[in-house]
Amino acid sequence: MINIYICDFRSNKEIQHMVVRQNMTISALLDEVLDLPKDINVGIFGKLMDNSYTLKNNDRVEFYEKILVDPKIRRKKRVSK
């Protein structure tokens, strides 16, 4: 068993501690444990990761909001106005 910490943007930045089985991937965590959609953006310690990443002891798993507009394009539109 390994310890992980869950940081979800929907829970007011609260960090939750969880104990999961070894060799669990992000995909398995989303599907089996948390029952979240697989298309959600997931990062480990601030770095965006693929769903095939195998979780390690003391990883901080972060869930991110989908970006609706690319920030670069948004700035260009604002400047052009």
N, C-alpha and C positions, 0 to 999 in steps of 0.2 A: 504494500500500500504506500502511496505517496501523498504528500500534502500539496495542495494548490490553493491559490487565493483568487477569488473571482471579483473583478471590478466591472460593474455594469453601468452604462451611462443612464439607464432608467431608474436606478436605485439611489439617487442623490449621492453618488461617490462613496457609498458604503462598500467596504471590502469584506467579503465573506470567506471564511475558511472552509475547505472541503477536503475530505480524504477519499481518493479514488484508487482504483486498481492500477498496478504497474502496466506499462505498455499501452496506456489508453491514448488514443489520438484525439485531436480536437473534434473531428467528425463524430466519433463515438461519444464524446462528452456532450456535444450539442444534441445528438439524437437520443441516447440512452438515459442520460442523467438529467439534463436541463430541459429537454423537450423544446428546443428552439429551432427555428428554420436554419438550414445549412448555408443559406446565402448571406448570412450576417457576417460582417467583417470582424475578424478575431486577431488580436495581437498578443504577444508575450513580451512583457516589459517595454511596451511602447513600439515594438517592431511588428508590422503586419506579417502574419504567418499563413501558410497554406493549411487547409483542413487535414492534411495527412501528417502534420507535425505530431510527434510523440511527446506527450507531456513529461516533464522531469520534476523531481522533487523541488518544492518551494517556487514553482513557476507562478507568476502573476498573470492570469488570463484576463484580458481586457476585451470588452465588446464595444464596437464603435458604431455610431450612427452612419447611415448612408449619406454621402455628400451629393446634394441635389444639383449644385452648380459648381463647376471648376473655379476655384478662387482666382486663377489668372484671368480667365475670361470675364469674370465678374468685375475685376479691377479695370480691365480694358474698357468695358462698357461704361463704367462709372466715369472714367477719364474722358471718354468721347462725348459725354453729355455736357 
